[in-house]
Amino acid sequence: MRPGRIDRIIFVPLPDAATRREIFRLRFQSMPVNKEVDIDHLVLQTKKYSGAEITAVCREAALLALQEDIHANSITGKHFDQALTIVTPRIPDSLIQFYESYQQKSGLHNL
């Protein structure tokens, strides 16, 4: 950190369930997602995922659908389940706990 670059440290927690649902909803607007895909299941499966990782899950599911059939009309739950085994959360619990502890000790606010 150099002067003039970042003058505040802001803790951005992982998205809660409502935020994850909204991320999926927004991503689904530009994707041909099959109606059988259960967004609530995806929200539960992505508890420790960042917003970027959820976006990566959507992208990976789309690629898996195309790899299966280049003329695929939709992305199914099977593709999302496979994508969740490929794209895994990268933020360890220990790091989350460190930031939460640091935030409490330093009086920093969430974004």
ZADREN-459800 format. One record per residue (C-alpha): residue in one letter; x, y, z. Coordinates in steps of 0.02 Angstrom, whole numbers, plus 50000, padded with zeros to 5 digits. Layout:
<nodes>
[node "a",[X,Y,Z]]
...
</nodes>
This chain:
<nodes>
[node "m",[50000,50000,50000]]
[node "r",[50073,50165,49944]]
[node "p",[50007,50339,49981]]
[node "g",[49880,50397,49854]]
[node "r",[49828,50221,49803]]
[node "i",[49711,50163,49937]]
[node "d",[49682,50273,50087]]
[node "r",[49552,50165,50173]]
[node "i",[49546,49982,50218]]
[node "i",[49372,49914,50191]]
[node "f",[49319,49739,50238]]
[node "v",[49202,49666,50107]]
[node "p",[49122,49509,50178]]
[node "l",[49068,49362,50072]]
[node "p",[48893,49385,50000]]
[node "d",[48747,49327,50107]]
[node "a",[48610,49215,50039]]
[node "a",[48504,49358,49972]]
[node "t",[48654,49434,49883]]
[node "r",[48705,49266,49809]]
[node "r",[48527,49242,49745]]
[node "e",[48534,49413,49663]]
[node "i",[48703,49374,49583]]
[node "f",[48631,49214,49509]]
[node "r",[48473,49304,49453]]
[node "l",[48574,49438,49364]]
[node "r",[48689,49310,49281]]
[node "f",[48539,49205,49226]]
[node "q",[48467,49354,49131]]
[node "s",[48602,49336,48999]]
[node "m",[48609,49145,48999]]
[node "p",[48490,49012,48929]]
[node "v",[48461,48926,49097]]
[node "n",[48340,48781,49099]]
[node "k",[48184,48811,49204]]
[node "e",[48223,48657,49309]]
[node "v",[48378,48740,49383]]
[node "d",[48344,48771,49568]]
[node "i",[48418,48939,49614]]
[node "d",[48387,48905,49799]]
[node "h",[48494,48748,49787]]
[node "l",[48633,48849,49706]]
[node "v",[48622,48982,49841]]
[node "l",[48644,48847,49975]]
[node "q",[48788,48766,49882]]
[node "t",[48885,48929,49866]]
[node "k",[48889,48985,50049]]
[node "k",[49077,49018,50053]]
[node "y",[49091,49085,49874]]
[node "s",[49135,49263,49828]]
[node "g",[49035,49356,49697]]
[node "a",[49173,49326,49570]]
[node "e",[49173,49140,49609]]
[node "i",[48984,49131,49584]]
[node "t",[49006,49215,49415]]
[node "a",[49142,49087,49374]]
[node "v",[49021,48946,49419]]
[node "c",[48895,49015,49295]]
[node "r",[49026,49033,49159]]
[node "e",[49092,48857,49191]]
[node "a",[48915,48784,49184]]
[node "a",[48888,48867,49016]]
[node "l",[49052,48798,48949]]
[node "l",[49008,48623,49011]]
[node "a",[48841,48632,48921]]
[node "l",[48928,48682,48760]]
[node "q",[49060,48547,48779]]
[node "e",[48922,48419,48798]]
[node "d",[48826,48485,48648]]
[node "i",[48887,48632,48544]]
[node "h",[48705,48664,48498]]
[node "a",[48641,48657,48677]]
[node "n",[48483,48758,48702]]
[node "s",[48500,48777,48890]]
[node "i",[48611,48753,49041]]
[node "t",[48543,48622,49160]]
[node "g",[48561,48586,49345]]
[node "k",[48682,48447,49301]]
[node "h",[48798,48575,49222]]
[node "f",[48791,48685,49377]]
[node "d",[48825,48536,49490]]
[node "q",[48978,48493,49386]]
[node "a",[49035,48674,49386]]
[node "l",[49026,48677,49577]]
[node "t",[49152,48534,49583]]
[node "i",[49270,48630,49469]]
[node "v",[49252,48806,49539]]
[node "t",[49278,48796,49726]]
[node "p",[49287,48934,49856]]
[node "r",[49464,48999,49873]]
[node "i",[49451,49101,50032]]
[node "p",[49497,48991,50181]]
[node "d",[49398,49004,50343]]
[node "s",[49556,49059,50433]]
[node "l",[49572,49212,50321]]
[node "i",[49389,49258,50344]]
[node "q",[49410,49244,50533]]
[node "f",[49569,49350,50525]]
[node "y",[49481,49491,50432]]
[node "e",[49329,49486,50544]]
[node "s",[49441,49493,50698]]
[node "y",[49545,49634,50622]]
[node "q",[49387,49729,50580]]
[node "q",[49323,49716,50759]]
[node "k",[49488,49768,50836]]
[node "s",[49518,49915,50719]]
[node "g",[49340,49980,50710]]
[node "l",[49334,49964,50519]]
[node "h",[49164,49961,50436]]
[node "n",[49092,49838,50310]]
[node "l",[49065,49897,50134]]
</nodes>
